[in-house]
């Protein structure tokens, strides 16, 4: 299945390609694909894809465990980078179309509109994860790398809070994404609980084995003592 990764990359590029086409159509015939407020439509389009793709990146290990399809794990870094790509397009569209490239306005939003602060925090985490996603950083950070990359759960939780905060009606979509995130978390927690339980069972059975071995040793030792003992 060598073609899987390029095929997935092609699929993940489609929302960006659609946005490019929609902008081009907008220039030809205003209001044709992006509606009355094209800037806002682009912010929403990229925001939705950012969330979908970051959830896909989170789902990859669960999909691999459930289906046994090992190839998919090799695409995890790429999917994560696509999530960062769409989040950055979302941020860029917001800065350009909604804040009119005014840094003062962006700063005011960051300090006054909590859902923007929360979204920005999620973007910063994804930035840090993307920047350290290489093998070189993995080697340099050792065990810290895994801990750092577990922040992806915090980023997704913040992105969902961001979405809940700005949703005023029509909650179906945000409920669906939250349910997907909750299911992925439950699957992971139950697996961790399962492996902790089996590790505990393994250590207690090896302790039992060690206890009975030492009991046997001391019994044979006492035999030896009794054998050489004058009594
Ligand atoms: C970089 C910082 C971020 C900023 C400044 C930002 C800004 C915004 C704004 C202004 C909107 C509302 C647009 C409107 O209703 O007119 C929005 C919506 C949204 N954003 Fe963000 N956002 C950020 C980060 C994120 C991240 C990290 C994600 C997901 C990974 C995300 C996902 C969404 C989603 C799903 C929506 C709602 C789309 C819809 O209603 O269909 N945002 N964002």
py3Dmol code that shows the C-alpha trace and the ligand (Angstrom):
import py3Dmol

protein = """\
ATOM      1  CA  UNK A   1       0.000   0.000   0.000  1.00  0.00           C
ATOM      2  CA  UNK A   2       2.821   2.423  -0.901  1.00  0.00           C
ATOM      3  CA  UNK A   3       0.283   4.716  -2.555  1.00  0.00           C
ATOM      4  CA  UNK A   4      -1.646   5.251   0.685  1.00  0.00           C
ATOM      5  CA  UNK A   5       0.353   8.227   1.978  1.00  0.00           C
ATOM      6  CA  UNK A   6       0.378  10.223  -1.292  1.00  0.00           C
ATOM      7  CA  UNK A   7      -3.342   9.457  -1.759  1.00  0.00           C
ATOM      8  CA  UNK A   8      -4.089  10.723   1.751  1.00  0.00           C
ATOM      9  CA  UNK A   9      -1.943  13.841   1.115  1.00  0.00           C
ATOM     10  CA  UNK A  10      -3.941  14.460  -2.070  1.00  0.00           C
ATOM     11  CA  UNK A  11      -7.249  14.159  -0.177  1.00  0.00           C
ATOM     12  CA  UNK A  12      -6.021  16.467   2.588  1.00  0.00           C
ATOM     13  CA  UNK A  13      -5.046  19.089   0.024  1.00  0.00           C
ATOM     14  CA  UNK A  14      -8.546  19.174  -1.486  1.00  0.00           C
ATOM     15  CA  UNK A  15     -10.078  21.642   1.052  1.00  0.00           C
ATOM     16  CA  UNK A  16      -7.222  24.101   0.351  1.00  0.00           C
ATOM     17  CA  UNK A  17      -7.623  23.591  -3.400  1.00  0.00           C
ATOM     18  CA  UNK A  18     -11.378  24.174  -3.068  1.00  0.00           C
ATOM     19  CA  UNK A  19     -10.683  27.433  -1.180  1.00  0.00           C
ATOM     20  CA  UNK A  20      -8.282  28.547  -3.956  1.00  0.00           C
ATOM     21  CA  UNK A  21     -10.921  27.770  -6.579  1.00  0.00           C
ATOM     22  CA  UNK A  22     -13.620  29.560  -4.552  1.00  0.00           C
ATOM     23  CA  UNK A  23     -11.447  32.691  -4.273  1.00  0.00           C
ATOM     24  CA  UNK A  24     -10.796  32.583  -8.016  1.00  0.00           C
ATOM     25  CA  UNK A  25     -14.557  32.236  -8.675  1.00  0.00           C
ATOM     26  CA  UNK A  26     -15.175  35.094  -6.247  1.00  0.00           C
ATOM     27  CA  UNK A  27     -13.005  37.335  -8.398  1.00  0.00           C
ATOM     28  CA  UNK A  28     -14.870  36.253 -11.555  1.00  0.00           C
ATOM     29  CA  UNK A  29     -18.380  36.337 -10.111  1.00  0.00           C
ATOM     30  CA  UNK A  30     -18.664  37.866  -6.618  1.00  0.00           C
ATOM     31  CA  UNK A  31     -20.920  35.938  -4.223  1.00  0.00           C
ATOM     32  CA  UNK A  32     -20.804  32.771  -6.357  1.00  0.00           C
ATOM     33  CA  UNK A  33     -19.241  30.239  -3.981  1.00  0.00           C
ATOM     34  CA  UNK A  34     -18.401  32.051  -0.741  1.00  0.00           C
ATOM     35  CA  UNK A  35     -21.679  33.881  -0.139  1.00  0.00           C
ATOM     36  CA  UNK A  36     -22.269  37.392   1.146  1.00  0.00           C
ATOM     37  CA  UNK A  37     -19.167  37.526   3.390  1.00  0.00           C
ATOM     38  CA  UNK A  38     -16.353  35.670   1.574  1.00  0.00           C
ATOM     39  CA  UNK A  39     -13.741  36.514   4.223  1.00  0.00           C
ATOM     40  CA  UNK A  40     -15.816  35.033   7.037  1.00  0.00           C
ATOM     41  CA  UNK A  41     -16.688  32.013   4.859  1.00  0.00           C
ATOM     42  CA  UNK A  42     -12.951  31.310   4.402  1.00  0.00           C
ATOM     43  CA  UNK A  43     -12.244  31.676   8.151  1.00  0.00           C
ATOM     44  CA  UNK A  44     -15.016  29.151   8.887  1.00  0.00           C
ATOM     45  CA  UNK A  45     -13.950  26.783   6.085  1.00  0.00           C
ATOM     46  CA  UNK A  46     -10.322  26.611   7.300  1.00  0.00           C
ATOM     47  CA  UNK A  47     -11.393  26.442  10.979  1.00  0.00           C
ATOM     48  CA  UNK A  48     -13.643  23.436  10.313  1.00  0.00           C
ATOM     49  CA  UNK A  49     -10.940  21.624   8.340  1.00  0.00           C
ATOM     50  CA  UNK A  50      -8.344  22.390  11.009  1.00  0.00           C
ATOM     51  CA  UNK A  51     -10.556  20.665  13.581  1.00  0.00           C
ATOM     52  CA  UNK A  52     -11.433  17.690  11.338  1.00  0.00           C
ATOM     53  CA  UNK A  53      -7.791  17.067  10.417  1.00  0.00           C
ATOM     54  CA  UNK A  54      -6.462  17.363  13.980  1.00  0.00           C
ATOM     55  CA  UNK A  55      -9.134  14.850  15.085  1.00  0.00           C
ATOM     56  CA  UNK A  56      -8.028  12.541  12.251  1.00  0.00           C
ATOM     57  CA  UNK A  57      -4.410  12.834  13.475  1.00  0.00           C
ATOM     58  CA  UNK A  58      -5.583  11.838  16.979  1.00  0.00           C
ATOM     59  CA  UNK A  59      -7.642   8.933  15.604  1.00  0.00           C
ATOM     60  CA  UNK A  60      -4.766   7.341  13.679  1.00  0.00           C
ATOM     61  CA  UNK A  61      -3.456   5.056  16.439  1.00  0.00           C
ATOM     62  CA  UNK A  62      -7.000   3.933  17.309  1.00  0.00           C
ATOM     63  CA  UNK A  63      -7.717   3.182  13.628  1.00  0.00           C
ATOM     64  CA  UNK A  64      -4.471   1.192  13.426  1.00  0.00           C
ATOM     65  CA  UNK A  65      -5.329  -0.791  16.577  1.00  0.00           C
ATOM     66  CA  UNK A  66      -8.895  -1.527  15.445  1.00  0.00           C
ATOM     67  CA  UNK A  67      -8.110  -2.362  11.805  1.00  0.00           C
ATOM     68  CA  UNK A  68      -4.545  -3.660  12.027  1.00  0.00           C
ATOM     69  CA  UNK A  69      -3.668  -1.337   9.129  1.00  0.00           C
ATOM     70  CA  UNK A  70      -0.076  -0.499  10.116  1.00  0.00           C
ATOM     71  CA  UNK A  71       0.721   1.785   7.140  1.00  0.00           C
ATOM     72  CA  UNK A  72      -1.582   4.462   8.511  1.00  0.00           C
ATOM     73  CA  UNK A  73       0.778   5.191  11.425  1.00  0.00           C
ATOM     74  CA  UNK A  74       3.438   6.301   8.930  1.00  0.00           C
ATOM     75  CA  UNK A  75       1.078   9.103   7.850  1.00  0.00           C
ATOM     76  CA  UNK A  76       0.505  10.443  11.380  1.00  0.00           C
ATOM     77  CA  UNK A  77       3.158  13.164  11.241  1.00  0.00           C
ATOM     78  CA  UNK A  78       1.934  14.293   7.822  1.00  0.00           C
ATOM     79  CA  UNK A  79      -1.677  14.490   9.041  1.00  0.00           C
ATOM     80  CA  UNK A  80      -0.556  16.478  12.096  1.00  0.00           C
ATOM     81  CA  UNK A  81       1.309  18.919   9.846  1.00  0.00           C
ATOM     82  CA  UNK A  82      -1.806  19.284   7.679  1.00  0.00           C
ATOM     83  CA  UNK A  83      -3.771  20.135  10.834  1.00  0.00           C
ATOM     84  CA  UNK A  84      -1.255  22.877  11.589  1.00  0.00           C
ATOM     85  CA  UNK A  85      -1.427  24.029   7.956  1.00  0.00           C
ATOM     86  CA  UNK A  86      -5.232  24.454   8.096  1.00  0.00           C
ATOM     87  CA  UNK A  87      -5.082  26.106  11.525  1.00  0.00           C
ATOM     88  CA  UNK A  88      -2.515  28.583  10.179  1.00  0.00           C
ATOM     89  CA  UNK A  89      -4.682  29.305   7.105  1.00  0.00           C
ATOM     90  CA  UNK A  90      -7.584  29.850   9.531  1.00  0.00           C
ATOM     91  CA  UNK A  91      -5.462  32.296  11.565  1.00  0.00           C
ATOM     92  CA  UNK A  92      -4.202  34.012   8.418  1.00  0.00           C
ATOM     93  CA  UNK A  93      -7.751  34.388   7.021  1.00  0.00           C
ATOM     94  CA  UNK A  94      -8.893  35.797  10.376  1.00  0.00           C
ATOM     95  CA  UNK A  95      -5.992  38.320  10.508  1.00  0.00           C
ATOM     96  CA  UNK A  96      -6.538  39.312   6.856  1.00  0.00           C
ATOM     97  CA  UNK A  97     -10.320  39.326   6.424  1.00  0.00           C
ATOM     98  CA  UNK A  98     -11.762  39.845   9.902  1.00  0.00           C
ATOM     99  CA  UNK A  99      -9.030  42.006  11.461  1.00  0.00           C
ATOM    100  CA  UNK A 100      -8.011  43.731   8.190  1.00  0.00           C
ATOM    101  CA  UNK A 101      -4.313  43.074   8.981  1.00  0.00           C
ATOM    102  CA  UNK A 102      -4.557  45.451  11.941  1.00  0.00           C
ATOM    103  CA  UNK A 103      -2.256  44.217  14.705  1.00  0.00           C
ATOM    104  CA  UNK A 104      -4.038  46.533  17.159  1.00  0.00           C
ATOM    105  CA  UNK A 105      -7.336  44.802  16.346  1.00  0.00           C
ATOM    106  CA  UNK A 106      -5.789  41.330  16.664  1.00  0.00           C
ATOM    107  CA  UNK A 107      -4.289  42.304  20.021  1.00  0.00           C
ATOM    108  CA  UNK A 108      -7.618  43.740  21.225  1.00  0.00           C
ATOM    109  CA  UNK A 109      -9.392  40.490  20.177  1.00  0.00           C
ATOM    110  CA  UNK A 110      -6.737  38.379  21.895  1.00  0.00           C
ATOM    111  CA  UNK A 111      -7.221  40.208  25.171  1.00  0.00           C
ATOM    112  CA  UNK A 112     -10.981  40.842  25.053  1.00  0.00           C
ATOM    113  CA  UNK A 113     -12.551  37.874  23.246  1.00  0.00           C
ATOM    114  CA  UNK A 114     -11.854  34.752  25.231  1.00  0.00           C
ATOM    115  CA  UNK A 115     -12.674  32.352  22.382  1.00  0.00           C
ATOM    116  CA  UNK A 116      -9.917  34.009  20.308  1.00  0.00           C
ATOM    117  CA  UNK A 117      -7.442  33.704  23.231  1.00  0.00           C
ATOM    118  CA  UNK A 118      -8.332  30.022  23.602  1.00  0.00           C
ATOM    119  CA  UNK A 119      -8.019  29.410  19.814  1.00  0.00           C
ATOM    120  CA  UNK A 120      -4.667  31.168  19.790  1.00  0.00           C
ATOM    121  CA  UNK A 121      -3.407  29.007  22.665  1.00  0.00           C
ATOM    122  CA  UNK A 122      -4.417  25.911  20.659  1.00  0.00           C
ATOM    123  CA  UNK A 123      -2.547  27.257  17.615  1.00  0.00           C
ATOM    124  CA  UNK A 124       0.604  27.917  19.705  1.00  0.00           C
ATOM    125  CA  UNK A 125       0.573  24.312  20.933  1.00  0.00           C
ATOM    126  CA  UNK A 126       0.182  23.005  17.369  1.00  0.00           C
ATOM    127  CA  UNK A 127       3.056  25.288  16.309  1.00  0.00           C
ATOM    128  CA  UNK A 128       5.320  23.823  19.014  1.00  0.00           C
ATOM    129  CA  UNK A 129       4.319  20.259  18.085  1.00  0.00           C
ATOM    130  CA  UNK A 130       4.916  20.853  14.363  1.00  0.00           C
ATOM    131  CA  UNK A 131       8.300  22.496  14.991  1.00  0.00           C
ATOM    132  CA  UNK A 132       9.473  19.557  17.124  1.00  0.00           C
ATOM    133  CA  UNK A 133       7.943  16.794  14.991  1.00  0.00           C
ATOM    134  CA  UNK A 134      11.257  15.826  13.341  1.00  0.00           C
ATOM    135  CA  UNK A 135      13.423  12.822  14.298  1.00  0.00           C
ATOM    136  CA  UNK A 136      16.186  15.243  15.354  1.00  0.00           C
ATOM    137  CA  UNK A 137      13.938  16.840  17.990  1.00  0.00           C
ATOM    138  CA  UNK A 138      12.630  13.424  19.028  1.00  0.00           C
ATOM    139  CA  UNK A 139      16.243  12.379  19.727  1.00  0.00           C
ATOM    140  CA  UNK A 140      17.140  15.659  21.444  1.00  0.00           C
ATOM    141  CA  UNK A 141      14.128  15.726  23.781  1.00  0.00           C
ATOM    142  CA  UNK A 142      14.108  11.949  24.497  1.00  0.00           C
ATOM    143  CA  UNK A 143      11.353  11.178  27.033  1.00  0.00           C
ATOM    144  CA  UNK A 144      10.301  14.850  27.140  1.00  0.00           C
ATOM    145  CA  UNK A 145       9.267  14.571  23.477  1.00  0.00           C
ATOM    146  CA  UNK A 146       6.437  12.170  24.263  1.00  0.00           C
ATOM    147  CA  UNK A 147       5.285  14.344  27.153  1.00  0.00           C
ATOM    148  CA  UNK A 148       5.378  17.446  24.947  1.00  0.00           C
ATOM    149  CA  UNK A 149       3.445  15.735  22.175  1.00  0.00           C
ATOM    150  CA  UNK A 150       0.735  14.665  24.600  1.00  0.00           C
ATOM    151  CA  UNK A 151      -0.195  18.357  24.579  1.00  0.00           C
ATOM    152  CA  UNK A 152      -2.085  17.576  21.377  1.00  0.00           C
ATOM    153  CA  UNK A 153      -5.007  16.543  23.636  1.00  0.00           C
ATOM    154  CA  UNK A 154      -4.913  19.972  25.283  1.00  0.00           C
ATOM    155  CA  UNK A 155      -4.823  21.636  21.835  1.00  0.00           C
ATOM    156  CA  UNK A 156      -7.905  19.704  20.665  1.00  0.00           C
ATOM    157  CA  UNK A 157      -9.740  20.403  23.931  1.00  0.00           C
ATOM    158  CA  UNK A 158      -8.961  24.132  23.543  1.00  0.00           C
ATOM    159  CA  UNK A 159     -10.084  24.078  19.890  1.00  0.00           C
ATOM    160  CA  UNK A 160     -13.383  22.495  20.981  1.00  0.00           C
ATOM    161  CA  UNK A 161     -13.850  25.084  23.753  1.00  0.00           C
ATOM    162  CA  UNK A 162     -13.148  27.748  21.090  1.00  0.00           C
ATOM    163  CA  UNK A 163     -15.849  26.235  18.850  1.00  0.00           C
ATOM    164  CA  UNK A 164     -18.403  25.818  21.694  1.00  0.00           C
ATOM    165  CA  UNK A 165     -17.794  29.406  22.782  1.00  0.00           C
ATOM    166  CA  UNK A 166     -18.558  30.938  19.402  1.00  0.00           C
ATOM    167  CA  UNK A 167     -21.481  28.662  18.518  1.00  0.00           C
ATOM    168  CA  UNK A 168     -24.740  30.499  19.066  1.00  0.00           C
ATOM    169  CA  UNK A 169     -27.153  28.035  17.446  1.00  0.00           C
ATOM    170  CA  UNK A 170     -27.001  24.803  15.439  1.00  0.00           C
ATOM    171  CA  UNK A 171     -24.962  22.783  17.925  1.00  0.00           C
ATOM    172  CA  UNK A 172     -25.010  19.541  15.876  1.00  0.00           C
ATOM    173  CA  UNK A 173     -21.516  19.955  14.439  1.00  0.00           C
ATOM    174  CA  UNK A 174     -19.743  20.943  17.651  1.00  0.00           C
ATOM    175  CA  UNK A 175     -21.540  18.119  19.529  1.00  0.00           C
ATOM    176  CA  UNK A 176     -20.402  15.626  16.870  1.00  0.00           C
ATOM    177  CA  UNK A 177     -16.727  16.700  17.076  1.00  0.00           C
ATOM    178  CA  UNK A 178     -16.832  16.689  20.888  1.00  0.00           C
ATOM    179  CA  UNK A 179     -18.305  13.155  20.827  1.00  0.00           C
ATOM    180  CA  UNK A 180     -15.533  11.960  18.481  1.00  0.00           C
ATOM    181  CA  UNK A 181     -12.893  13.460  20.808  1.00  0.00           C
ATOM    182  CA  UNK A 182     -14.557  11.914  23.882  1.00  0.00           C
ATOM    183  CA  UNK A 183     -14.650   8.469  22.208  1.00  0.00           C
ATOM    184  CA  UNK A 184     -10.967   8.689  21.250  1.00  0.00           C
ATOM    185  CA  UNK A 185     -10.045   9.700  24.798  1.00  0.00           C
ATOM    186  CA  UNK A 186     -12.135   6.875  26.298  1.00  0.00           C
ATOM    187  CA  UNK A 187     -10.537   4.333  23.974  1.00  0.00           C
ATOM    188  CA  UNK A 188      -7.078   5.529  24.977  1.00  0.00           C
ATOM    189  CA  UNK A 189      -7.848   5.629  28.718  1.00  0.00           C
ATOM    190  CA  UNK A 190      -9.390   2.148  28.696  1.00  0.00           C
ATOM    191  CA  UNK A 191      -6.329   0.797  26.850  1.00  0.00           C
ATOM    192  CA  UNK A 192      -4.008   2.450  29.371  1.00  0.00           C
ATOM    193  CA  UNK A 193      -6.036   1.046  32.262  1.00  0.00           C
ATOM    194  CA  UNK A 194      -5.895  -2.407  30.594  1.00  0.00           C
ATOM    195  CA  UNK A 195      -2.123  -2.311  30.134  1.00  0.00           C
ATOM    196  CA  UNK A 196      -1.600  -0.980  33.690  1.00  0.00           C
ATOM    197  CA  UNK A 197      -3.711  -3.882  35.019  1.00  0.00           C
ATOM    198  CA  UNK A 198      -1.781  -6.469  32.995  1.00  0.00           C
ATOM    199  CA  UNK A 199       1.565  -4.924  34.077  1.00  0.00           C
ATOM    200  CA  UNK A 200       0.398  -5.159  37.702  1.00  0.00           C
ATOM    201  CA  UNK A 201      -0.694  -8.783  37.203  1.00  0.00           C
ATOM    202  CA  UNK A 202       2.643  -9.620  35.535  1.00  0.00           C
ATOM    203  CA  UNK A 203       4.663  -8.005  38.332  1.00  0.00           C
ATOM    204  CA  UNK A 204       2.631  -9.716  41.068  1.00  0.00           C
ATOM    205  CA  UNK A 205       2.945 -13.107  39.357  1.00  0.00           C
ATOM    206  CA  UNK A 206       6.712 -12.632  38.961  1.00  0.00           C
ATOM    207  CA  UNK A 207       6.863 -11.567  42.637  1.00  0.00           C
ATOM    208  CA  UNK A 208       4.950 -14.754  43.563  1.00  0.00           C
ATOM    209  CA  UNK A 209       7.332 -16.811  41.455  1.00  0.00           C
ATOM    210  CA  UNK A 210      10.318 -15.130  43.127  1.00  0.00           C
ATOM    211  CA  UNK A 211       8.756 -15.718  46.594  1.00  0.00           C
ATOM    212  CA  UNK A 212       8.181 -19.413  45.941  1.00  0.00           C
ATOM    213  CA  UNK A 213      11.690 -19.770  44.487  1.00  0.00           C
ATOM    214  CA  UNK A 214      13.211 -18.197  47.596  1.00  0.00           C
ATOM    215  CA  UNK A 215      10.961 -20.346  49.795  1.00  0.00           C
ATOM    216  CA  UNK A 216      12.241 -23.402  47.965  1.00  0.00           C
ATOM    217  CA  UNK A 217      15.811 -22.180  48.340  1.00  0.00           C
ATOM    218  CA  UNK A 218      15.394 -21.657  52.067  1.00  0.00           C
ATOM    219  CA  UNK A 219      13.716 -25.054  52.438  1.00  0.00           C
ATOM    220  CA  UNK A 220      16.565 -26.761  50.630  1.00  0.00           C
ATOM    221  CA  UNK A 221      18.954 -24.600  52.639  1.00  0.00           C
ATOM    222  CA  UNK A 222      17.363 -25.715  55.900  1.00  0.00           C
ATOM    223  CA  UNK A 223      17.589 -29.277  54.646  1.00  0.00           C
ATOM    224  CA  UNK A 224      21.230 -28.711  54.050  1.00  0.00           C
ATOM    225  CA  UNK A 225      21.622 -27.231  57.550  1.00  0.00           C
ATOM    226  CA  UNK A 226      19.767 -30.116  59.054  1.00  0.00           C
ATOM    227  CA  UNK A 227      21.922 -32.512  57.085  1.00  0.00           C
ATOM    228  CA  UNK A 228      25.159 -31.076  58.361  1.00  0.00           C
ATOM    229  CA  UNK A 229      23.815 -30.169  61.729  1.00  0.00           C
ATOM    230  CA  UNK A 230      25.031 -32.305  64.519  1.00  0.00           C
ATOM    231  CA  UNK A 231      21.471 -32.470  65.852  1.00  0.00           C
TER     232      UNK A 231
END
"""
ligand_1 = """\
43
LIG
C -5.021 30.852 15.788
C -5.914 31.290 16.608
C -7.366 31.304 16.190
C -8.107 32.385 15.849
C -7.651 33.813 15.859
C -9.417 31.910 15.485
C -10.464 32.712 15.094
C -11.724 32.286 14.784
C -12.849 33.121 14.509
C -12.815 34.642 14.506
C -13.898 32.333 14.256
C -15.341 32.744 14.002
C -15.578 33.274 12.673
C -16.971 33.835 12.618
O -17.889 33.265 13.260
O -17.135 34.803 11.936
C -13.450 30.974 14.373
C -14.225 29.883 14.166
C -13.770 28.597 14.245
N -12.506 28.176 14.528
Fe -10.987 29.370 15.074
N -9.449 30.548 15.585
C -8.215 30.140 16.028
C -7.805 28.842 16.278
C -8.538 27.737 15.948
C -8.084 26.382 16.055
C -6.716 25.965 16.621
C -9.075 25.581 15.594
C -9.114 24.090 15.436
C -8.069 23.288 15.393
C -10.180 26.434 15.212
C -11.387 25.997 14.718
C -12.474 26.805 14.493
C -13.775 26.314 14.145
C -14.160 24.839 13.997
C -14.603 27.432 13.997
C -16.091 27.447 13.708
C -16.402 27.103 12.292
C -17.900 27.158 12.063
O -18.634 27.815 12.807
O -18.320 26.507 11.107
N -9.812 27.739 15.433
N -12.119 30.962 14.702
"""
view = py3Dmol.view(width=600, height=400)
view.addModel(protein, "pdb")
view.setStyle({"model": 0}, {"cartoon": {"style": "trace"}})
view.addModel(ligand_1, "xyz")
view.setStyle({"model": 1}, {"stick": {}})
view.zoomTo()
view.show()
